[in-house]
Amino acid sequence: MSYIVLARKYRPQNFKEVYAQEHITEILQSAIATNRIAHAYLFTGPRGVGKTSLARILAKSLNCVNGPTTTPCNACSNCLEITAGTSPDVIEIDGASNTSVDDIRELQRELLYPASSSNYKIYIIDEVHMLSKNAFNALLKTLEEPPDNVIFIFATTEPQKVLPTIISRCQRYDFKRIPIASIVQRLQEISILEGIKIDSESLYLIARKADGGMRDALSLMDQAISYCLNNITIDKVRQIFGMIPNQVYQKFLTLIYNKDTQGLINELHLIFEQGIDLQEFIANMQEFVRILILRKLQVQIKDINPDELSLFDELAELFGQNKLLYILSYLIACRNDLRGSSNPYLILEALMIKLCKLDEMEDIASLIGKININAFAQPVSMASPTTAKTIQSSYVASSAEVPYHEESTIAKMEFNQENLEQLWQRIITRAKKISQMCALALDATTDRKVEGRKLCLTVESNTNFRCLKSNQEKLEESISELFEKPISISLQLQETEPPTKVNIQHKTLEDIKQENPELAKFIDLTDSVLVKS
């Protein structure tokens, strides 16, 4: 008999053998026990987590000679045929190779014939998202009113590509990734059954590389057995799959902490010479730093080898949380840059140099703290230098110098000169809601007087005067709302002195010759004349 790979040999044959999907198996068993069988199911989730296997188990539970039952016997002809994939009443269809509407119409013609030797005729369509839109539309009527004793089970890794009208006609079950601990447990059971000697660290590495898929883990285990035979060691597992031990990442982080740029580049060169995939190297380093951050936050991490906890804790003590976050952000950006790059090694070299220089890069929060946004307030155009200076000085003034008053307290205050000066910055803030130019023009007024319930403002610039005049009603409304009293505004343009007339006296040629004897000699020698421009 030919060799059967582990993924097929140890495929789940009943509900109890399905790992980490209890939220689905319990519902299906309850539905079978109470005879509440739906006509269509949609199984979604990552690859290798048991979607098609559970579809077969459900088919066996319904078509077993003892069924419907939650514990198929796996011994009757119906169960054996479903396991072998030869049952005439359980038809498995690959959605990727049967995508056209003609394939669905052929399926609909087959629905006219009842199950030959089973309780139900069951169609399992894998990768259903690959069907064309017309094929989906052809299925709609069948799913709406299916024939008696016909059940559809759809499986897909990309449910977002399935038409919503199809999903609404199915019972949807979302499969989750299998935890590393569950994969390790299953691999241990299989290694005992197969008589394979394997250490716990190797099991953990295989489970981590499987990325939540049991089928992937069994395929990797098969590959390791082919190379190591009956004795699988951690060194050989790393050699087969090109995996880097966490001690290497520990060394990289230690060199970053010590700012040893030369040592870091040398270590990177060794990684490059070993032919390790740089994308995977950065991805694993990201995961390493992520675990450091979580350990720093004292978060409980399940998917981690317990033997390596001390390694992470020792390294986490060296770094502050902010620095680790900076390192993680640089690694994420680097991984994006590596995609499609013609020179990935150069990108990694630059990254390592940056990580060694992190302390020289000033924290962005401290930079923001040094920036005085008010310093960027632009003076009103056409304003005189005095006006511009007034605007800038008033905006640079710290808000701490202005006493803060609650709105209810302001309403009780009298509208007088003293209170106006105290609340001037509050009035400017309200003016900003009208427009920034209005606030600047208001703050640039040279004289402010209170006369009863009238605010008299003297404006120096024509531009500012026009701006305040156009917004006068809004300003009056804003100030009145602040004091809860009707306040009017009077605007006056400051008169400027007319320019002084300057009398310019024109000099004659004789005057010039008398003032400068040397120039006089030149004029006489060249017979120069004075030309008026």
Phi, psi and omega per residue, in radians:
M1 nan 2.402 -3.114
S2 -1.214 2.750 -3.095
Y3 -1.202 2.394 3.089
I4 -1.877 2.173 -3.110
V5 -1.132 2.731 -3.059
L6 -1.047 -0.636 -3.100
A7 -1.090 -0.551 3.101
R8 -1.536 -0.672 -3.079
K9 -1.123 -0.672 -3.085
Y10 -1.920 0.561 3.071
R11 -1.203 2.391 -3.116
P12 -0.993 2.376 -3.127
Q13 -2.017 -0.082 3.060
N14 -2.644 3.014 -3.043
F15 -1.083 -0.591 -3.090
K16 -1.189 -0.445 -3.097
E17 -1.480 -0.090 3.119
V18 -1.448 2.088 -3.037
Y19 -1.553 2.402 2.931
A20 1.097 0.339 3.098
Q21 -2.172 0.644 -3.079
E22 -1.064 -0.533 -3.125
H23 -1.134 -0.322 3.121
I24 -1.755 -0.803 -3.079
T25 -1.085 -0.644 -3.135
E26 -1.161 -0.684 3.125
I27 -1.151 -0.775 -3.112
L28 -1.144 -0.706 3.109
Q29 -1.121 -0.690 3.112
S30 -1.141 -0.689 3.127
A31 -1.120 -0.695 3.128
I32 -1.180 -0.746 -3.099
A33 -1.128 -0.570 -3.113
T34 -1.734 0.106 3.113
N35 1.038 0.688 3.077
R36 -1.909 1.178 -3.064
I37 -1.544 2.153 3.101
A38 -1.373 2.811 -3.128
H39 -1.552 -0.211 -3.136
A40 -2.638 2.357 3.112
Y41 -2.199 2.567 3.056
L42 -2.188 1.982 3.116
F43 -1.754 2.108 -3.134
T44 -2.153 2.688 3.100
G45 2.665 3.060 -3.132
P46 -1.117 2.970 -3.134
R47 -1.224 2.594 2.988
G48 1.239 0.399 -3.119
V49 -1.853 0.006 3.019
G50 1.929 0.347 -3.095
K51 -1.161 -0.954 -3.117
T52 -1.205 -0.629 3.118
S53 -1.084 -0.755 3.139
L54 -1.207 -0.549 3.072
A55 -1.101 -0.714 3.103
R56 -1.176 -0.704 3.130
I57 -1.101 -0.725 3.095
L58 -1.093 -0.707 3.117
A59 -1.112 -0.732 3.117
K60 -1.149 -0.683 3.140
S61 -1.088 -0.600 -3.105
L62 -1.463 -0.576 -3.027
N63 -1.839 0.023 3.068
C64 -1.055 2.586 -3.130
V65 -1.088 -0.380 3.088
N66 -1.626 0.037 -2.980
G67 -1.632 3.125 -0.007
P68 -1.116 2.363 -3.094
T69 -2.557 2.654 3.109
T70 -1.456 -0.150 3.135
T71 -2.251 1.453 3.125
P72 -1.054 2.553 -3.021
C73 -1.326 -0.437 -3.093
N74 1.007 0.409 3.140
A75 -2.236 -0.447 -3.133
C76 -1.283 2.936 -3.092
S77 -1.105 -0.670 -3.135
N78 -1.113 -0.807 -3.139
C79 -1.110 -0.756 -3.110
L80 -1.144 -0.674 3.125
E81 -1.165 -0.698 3.121
I82 -1.151 -0.719 3.109
T83 -1.076 -0.703 -3.130
A84 -1.403 -0.203 -3.132
G85 1.365 0.424 -3.091
T86 -2.038 0.165 -3.109
S87 -1.230 2.278 3.119
P88 -1.256 -0.276 -3.093
D89 -1.789 -0.088 3.051
V90 -2.133 1.789 -3.034
I91 -1.806 2.089 3.094
E92 -1.715 2.213 -3.088
I93 -2.126 2.342 3.073
D94 -1.544 1.956 -3.101
G95 -1.108 -0.426 -3.107
A96 -1.260 -0.503 -3.102
S97 -1.877 -0.025 3.089
N98 -2.233 1.168 -2.964
T99 -1.676 -0.252 -2.969
S100 -1.489 2.881 3.112
V101 -1.185 -0.481 3.115
D102 -1.142 -0.637 3.104
D103 -1.120 -0.682 3.139
I104 -1.221 -0.648 3.118
R105 -1.162 -0.628 3.065
E106 -1.114 -0.708 3.099
L107 -1.096 -0.713 -3.127
Q108 -1.135 -0.585 3.092
R109 -1.177 -0.599 3.128
E110 -1.217 -0.432 -3.126
L111 -1.127 -0.336 -3.124
L112 -1.184 -0.390 -3.107
Y113 -1.674 2.268 -3.114
P114 -1.282 2.980 3.089
A115 -1.089 2.437 -3.040
S116 -1.392 -0.785 -3.057
S117 -2.428 0.332 -3.073
S118 -2.296 2.987 3.121
N119 -1.272 -0.636 -3.055
Y120 -2.304 2.636 2.950
K121 -1.762 2.067 -2.964
I122 -2.077 2.283 3.089
Y123 -1.951 2.092 3.084
I124 -1.852 1.949 -3.126
I125 -1.893 1.903 -3.132
D126 -1.506 2.615 -3.105
E127 0.878 0.900 -3.056
V128 -1.114 -0.390 -3.128
H129 -1.149 -0.236 -3.136
M130 -1.395 -0.182 3.115
L131 -1.124 2.585 3.108
S132 -1.278 2.887 -3.134
K133 -1.092 -0.686 3.124
N134 -1.150 -0.630 3.112
A135 -1.154 -0.716 3.081
F136 -1.062 -0.791 -3.120
N137 -1.100 -0.599 3.113
A138 -1.181 -0.462 -3.139
L139 -1.377 -0.382 -2.976
L140 -0.973 -0.872 -3.080
K141 -1.133 -0.656 3.136
T142 -1.134 -0.723 3.126
L143 -1.240 -0.499 3.136
E144 -1.202 -0.783 -3.124
E145 -2.348 1.308 -3.093
P146 -1.273 2.704 3.059
P147 -1.111 2.814 3.125
D148 -1.084 2.491 3.055
N149 1.029 0.540 3.011
V150 -2.030 2.269 -3.110
I151 -2.224 2.353 3.057
F152 -1.867 2.343 3.026
I153 -2.186 1.949 3.135
F154 -1.736 2.467 3.077
A155 -2.244 2.407 -3.124
T156 -2.719 2.613 3.024
T157 -1.678 -0.164 -3.099
E158 -2.315 1.347 -3.080
P159 -1.129 -0.396 -3.125
Q160 -1.160 -0.293 3.133
K161 -1.592 -0.108 3.114
V162 -1.492 2.392 -3.112
L163 -1.032 2.385 3.108
P164 -0.997 -0.547 3.134
T165 -1.186 -0.481 3.058
I166 -1.314 -0.807 -3.110
I167 -1.046 -0.683 -3.093
S168 -1.167 -0.311 3.142
R169 -1.673 0.048 -3.092
C170 -2.110 2.780 2.899
Q171 -1.537 2.068 -3.052
R172 -1.686 2.360 3.086
Y173 -2.249 2.130 -3.112
D174 -1.704 2.012 3.099
F175 -1.418 2.521 3.141
K176 -1.881 2.840 3.069
R177 -1.109 2.533 -3.122
I178 -1.445 2.229 -3.135
P179 -1.057 2.660 -3.128
I180 -1.023 -0.689 -3.119
A181 -1.066 -0.695 3.133
S182 -1.196 -0.670 3.110
I183 -1.146 -0.762 3.121
V184 -1.046 -0.745 3.132
Q185 -1.061 -0.778 -3.134
R186 -1.164 -0.708 3.125
L187 -1.127 -0.636 3.084
Q188 -1.095 -0.765 3.131
E189 -1.065 -0.770 -3.104
I190 -1.203 -0.680 3.138
S191 -1.097 -0.615 3.090
I192 -1.184 -0.775 3.134
L193 -1.112 -0.600 -3.105
E194 -1.551 -0.120 -3.129
G195 1.248 0.624 -3.108
I196 -1.791 2.342 3.068
K197 -1.659 2.110 -3.104
I198 -2.568 2.396 -3.119
D199 -1.460 2.836 -3.055
S200 -1.136 -0.580 -3.131
E201 -1.169 -0.653 3.092
S202 -1.146 -0.721 3.100
L203 -1.060 -0.725 -3.127
Y204 -1.134 -0.738 -3.137
L205 -1.119 -0.729 3.119
I206 -1.118 -0.759 -3.139
A207 -1.118 -0.675 -3.141
R208 -1.189 -0.691 -3.136
K209 -1.218 -0.434 3.140
A210 -1.197 -0.319 3.055
D211 0.985 0.805 3.030
G212 1.472 0.095 -3.131
G213 -1.933 2.126 -3.140
M214 -1.182 -0.677 3.136
R215 -1.094 -0.736 3.110
D216 -1.091 -0.698 -3.135
A217 -1.104 -0.733 3.141
L218 -1.201 -0.608 3.088
S219 -1.160 -0.712 3.097
L220 -1.152 -0.677 3.100
M221 -1.090 -0.738 3.097
D222 -1.028 -0.753 -3.134
Q223 -1.120 -0.719 3.134
A224 -1.157 -0.677 3.124
I225 -1.137 -0.676 3.140
S226 -1.084 -0.567 -3.100
Y227 -1.551 -0.721 -3.030
C228 -1.716 -0.129 -3.063
L229 1.056 -2.150 -3.005
N230 -1.646 0.071 -3.111
N231 -2.346 1.711 -3.093
I232 -1.669 2.161 3.140
T233 -2.002 2.804 -3.073
I234 -1.125 -0.660 -3.124
D235 -1.123 -0.705 -3.136
K236 -1.232 -0.623 3.100
V237 -1.097 -0.767 3.107
R238 -1.122 -0.644 -3.135
Q239 -1.177 -0.706 -3.114
I240 -1.145 -0.846 -2.986
F241 -1.726 0.080 3.113
G242 1.096 0.634 -3.098
M243 -1.638 2.462 -3.090
I244 -1.755 2.289 3.123
P245 -1.154 2.661 -3.130
N246 -1.095 -0.372 3.111
Q247 -1.105 -0.522 3.105
V248 -1.181 -0.772 3.109
Y249 -1.152 -0.597 3.062
Q250 -1.068 -0.717 3.134
K251 -1.147 -0.724 3.114
F252 -1.051 -0.812 -3.119
L253 -1.158 -0.621 3.107
T254 -1.141 -0.720 3.101
L255 -1.131 -0.650 3.080
I256 -1.120 -0.733 3.126
Y257 -1.093 -0.681 -3.131
N258 -1.454 -0.031 -3.140
K259 1.015 0.642 -3.130
D260 -1.592 1.447 -3.081
T261 -1.099 -0.747 -3.109
Q262 -1.094 -0.804 3.121
G263 -1.096 -0.633 -3.134
L264 -1.161 -0.746 3.122
I265 -1.152 -0.666 3.110
N266 -1.108 -0.743 3.113
E267 -1.126 -0.694 3.112
L268 -1.115 -0.654 3.120
H269 -1.102 -0.671 3.105
L270 -1.126 -0.716 3.102
I271 -1.064 -0.745 -3.114
F272 -1.143 -0.700 -3.123
E273 -1.169 -0.520 -3.141
Q274 -1.313 -0.102 3.108
G275 1.303 0.395 -3.139
I276 -1.292 2.420 3.112
D277 -1.088 2.067 -3.060
L278 -1.188 -0.551 3.074
Q279 -1.078 -0.783 -3.136
E280 -1.207 -0.607 3.108
F281 -1.053 -0.815 3.138
I282 -1.185 -0.678 3.135
A283 -1.080 -0.746 3.128
N284 -1.208 -0.606 3.097
M285 -1.185 -0.643 3.037
Q286 -0.997 -0.843 -3.129
E287 -1.090 -0.672 3.129
F288 -1.086 -0.816 -3.139
V289 -1.176 -0.638 3.095
R290 -1.027 -0.777 3.133
I291 -1.121 -0.671 3.095
L292 -1.033 -0.765 -3.131
I293 -1.120 -0.766 -3.133
L294 -1.146 -0.665 3.080
R295 -1.160 -0.618 3.096
K296 -1.097 -0.619 3.131
L297 -1.504 0.018 3.139
Q298 1.058 0.667 3.081
V299 -1.556 2.382 3.137
Q300 -1.299 2.181 -3.119
I301 -1.973 2.170 -3.105
K302 -1.499 -0.743 -3.028
D303 -1.486 1.086 3.137
I304 -2.577 2.496 3.128
N305 -1.197 2.078 -3.106
P306 -1.007 -0.482 -3.118
D307 -1.203 -0.289 -3.072
E308 -1.830 0.098 -3.116
L309 -1.058 -0.704 -3.123
S310 -1.114 -0.616 3.117
L311 -1.063 -0.801 -3.133
F312 -1.182 -0.709 -3.097
D313 -1.142 -0.701 3.133
E314 -1.116 -0.725 -3.112
L315 -1.268 -0.606 -3.137
A316 -1.112 -0.473 3.135
E317 -1.181 -0.452 -3.076
L318 -1.333 -0.530 -2.989
F319 -1.898 2.570 2.964
G320 -1.421 2.803 -3.096
Q321 -1.097 -0.728 -3.121
N322 -1.104 -0.704 -3.122
K323 -1.153 -0.691 3.100
L324 -1.114 -0.658 3.107
L325 -1.151 -0.669 3.077
Y326 -1.094 -0.779 -3.139
I327 -1.065 -0.765 3.140
L328 -1.093 -0.727 -3.136
S329 -1.135 -0.667 3.093
Y330 -1.154 -0.674 3.129
L331 -1.144 -0.711 3.118
I332 -1.106 -0.773 3.130
A333 -1.124 -0.685 -3.139
C334 -1.124 -0.703 -3.135
R335 -1.097 -0.650 3.084
N336 -1.180 -0.665 -3.140
D337 -1.190 -0.523 -3.098
L338 -1.184 -0.478 -3.112
R339 -1.136 2.080 3.097
G340 1.376 0.094 -3.135
S341 -1.369 2.451 3.112
S342 -1.457 -0.254 -3.137
N343 -2.398 1.287 -3.082
P344 -1.129 -0.548 -3.113
Y345 -1.101 -0.664 3.122
L346 -1.089 -0.716 3.131
I347 -1.106 -0.726 3.141
L348 -1.188 -0.668 3.091
E349 -1.051 -0.822 3.133
A350 -1.067 -0.673 3.131
L351 -1.087 -0.809 -3.099
M352 -1.111 -0.651 3.098
I353 -1.143 -0.733 3.108
K354 -1.057 -0.762 -3.092
L355 -1.129 -0.524 3.088
C356 -1.313 -0.355 -3.083
K357 -1.796 0.270 -3.056
L358 -1.025 -0.677 -3.094
D359 -1.165 -0.388 3.142
E360 -1.438 -0.230 3.124
M361 -1.580 2.119 -3.059
E362 -1.214 2.467 3.126
D363 -1.068 2.352 -3.065
I364 -1.097 -0.546 3.133
A365 -1.137 -0.691 3.129
S366 -1.213 -0.574 3.095
L367 -1.138 -0.754 3.132
I368 -1.100 -0.651 3.139
G369 -1.121 -0.490 -3.122
K370 -1.432 -0.289 -3.093
I371 -1.433 2.169 3.057
N372 -1.728 1.768 -3.063
I373 -1.020 -0.575 -3.118
N374 -1.097 -0.402 -3.127
A375 -1.169 -0.285 -3.117
F376 -1.617 0.066 3.113
A377 -1.108 2.151 -3.055
Q378 -1.562 2.334 3.102
P379 -1.187 2.685 -3.140
V380 -1.161 2.396 3.130
S381 -1.110 2.650 3.131
M382 1.253 0.026 3.133
A383 -1.382 2.674 3.132
S384 -1.288 2.848 3.104
P385 -0.986 -0.620 3.128
T386 -1.116 -0.745 3.132
T387 -1.105 -0.788 -3.131
A388 -1.052 -0.714 -3.140
K389 -1.137 -0.676 3.133
T390 -1.111 -0.768 -3.126
I391 -1.096 -0.816 -3.073
Q392 -1.138 -0.765 -3.094
S393 -1.142 -0.635 -3.123
S394 -1.252 -0.571 3.136
Y395 -1.361 -0.506 3.131
V396 -1.330 -0.363 -3.135
A397 -0.981 2.355 -3.097
S398 -1.245 2.470 3.124
S399 -1.194 -0.299 3.131
A400 -1.185 -0.402 -3.130
E401 -1.337 -0.294 -3.108
V402 -1.674 2.094 -3.123
P403 -1.089 2.406 -3.115
Y404 -1.594 2.355 3.116
H405 -2.230 2.388 3.019
E406 -1.161 2.640 -3.121
E407 -1.018 -0.676 -3.126
S408 -1.150 -0.582 3.117
T409 -1.239 -0.691 -3.136
I410 -1.073 -0.671 -3.105
A411 -1.077 -0.483 -3.129
K412 -1.510 -0.194 -3.089
M413 -1.385 2.572 3.085
E414 -1.291 2.575 3.082
F415 -1.532 1.582 -3.139
N416 -2.354 3.141 -3.034
Q417 -1.102 -0.748 -3.097
E418 -1.116 -0.826 -3.139
N419 -1.184 -0.552 3.094
L420 -1.073 -0.772 -3.138
E421 -1.142 -0.669 -3.138
Q422 -1.155 -0.663 -3.031
L423 -1.765 0.223 -3.065
W424 -1.063 -0.746 3.142
Q425 -1.130 -0.571 3.076
R426 -1.158 -0.668 3.102
I427 -1.152 -0.706 3.107
I428 -1.085 -0.728 3.126
T429 -1.057 -0.711 3.103
R430 -1.180 -0.606 3.136
A431 -1.156 -0.507 3.115
K432 -1.091 -0.506 3.121
K433 -1.197 -0.433 3.065
I434 -1.327 -0.975 3.024
S435 -3.002 2.699 3.128
Q436 -1.144 -0.684 3.128
M437 -1.098 -0.679 3.131
C438 -1.113 -0.737 3.131
A439 -1.127 -0.731 3.126
L440 -1.121 -0.765 -3.139
A441 -1.131 -0.694 3.136
L442 -1.142 -0.719 -3.116
D443 -1.282 -0.296 -3.126
A444 -1.552 0.010 3.123
T445 -1.095 2.435 -3.040
T446 -1.557 -0.369 -3.117
D447 -2.518 2.304 -3.126
R448 -2.293 2.103 -3.127
K449 -2.283 2.540 3.082
V450 -1.842 2.142 3.081
E451 -2.169 1.682 -3.074
G452 1.160 -2.035 3.074
R453 -1.932 0.565 3.106
K454 -2.116 2.352 3.080
L455 -1.818 1.983 -3.104
C456 -1.702 2.133 -3.099
L457 -2.089 2.333 3.061
T458 -1.837 2.221 -3.067
V459 -2.006 2.359 -3.063
E460 -1.577 -0.574 -3.029
S461 -1.788 2.449 3.073
N462 -1.070 -0.684 -3.130
T463 -1.107 -0.799 3.127
N464 -1.127 -0.665 -3.139
F465 -1.081 -0.793 -3.140
R466 -1.134 -0.666 3.137
C467 -1.114 -0.811 -3.134
L468 -1.195 -0.633 -3.135
K469 -1.110 -0.713 -3.115
S470 -1.246 -0.408 -3.132
N471 -1.926 0.297 -3.026
Q472 -1.054 -0.785 -3.099
E473 -1.109 -0.712 3.136
K474 -1.166 -0.669 3.109
L475 -1.141 -0.763 3.120
E476 -1.058 -0.727 3.137
E477 -1.140 -0.704 -3.123
S478 -1.162 -0.793 -3.124
I479 -1.211 -0.665 3.100
S480 -1.099 -0.682 3.120
E481 -1.154 -0.613 -3.140
L482 -1.165 -0.797 -3.096
F483 -1.607 -0.113 -3.084
E484 0.980 0.670 3.083
K485 -2.507 2.569 3.096
P486 -1.223 2.042 -3.122
I487 -2.083 2.319 3.073
S488 -1.905 2.793 -3.121
I489 -2.128 2.343 3.063
S490 -2.008 2.185 -3.111
L491 -1.882 2.377 3.109
Q492 -2.365 2.255 3.120
L493 -1.475 2.189 -3.100
Q494 -1.194 2.285 3.136
E495 -1.342 2.385 3.120
T496 -1.903 2.570 -3.136
E497 -1.201 2.436 3.116
P498 -1.167 2.637 -3.129
P499 -1.092 2.451 -3.140
T500 -1.261 2.333 -3.140
K501 -1.385 2.253 -3.095
V502 -1.897 2.153 3.097
N503 -1.556 2.120 -3.128
I504 -1.764 2.127 3.121
Q505 -1.655 2.218 -3.137
H506 -1.562 2.301 -3.135
K507 -1.508 2.582 3.060
T508 -1.580 2.997 -3.140
L509 -1.149 -0.593 3.130
E510 -1.174 -0.681 3.111
D511 -1.061 -0.730 -3.121
I512 -1.143 -0.699 -3.110
K513 -1.176 -0.609 3.127
Q514 -1.233 -0.607 -3.115
E515 -1.288 -0.549 -3.055
N516 -2.358 1.696 -3.105
P517 -1.054 -0.669 -3.131
E518 -1.096 -0.750 3.115
L519 -1.166 -0.546 3.124
A520 -1.102 -0.719 3.110
K521 -1.064 -0.731 -3.124
F522 -1.137 -0.690 -3.130
I523 -1.129 -0.748 -3.134
D524 -1.176 -0.669 -3.096
L525 -1.188 -0.639 -3.052
T526 -1.781 0.017 -3.096
D527 0.948 0.734 -3.124
S528 -1.217 2.636 3.086
V529 -2.189 2.745 3.135
L530 -1.589 2.134 -3.121
V531 -1.864 2.202 3.112
K532 -1.499 2.266 -3.134
S533 -1.573 nan nan
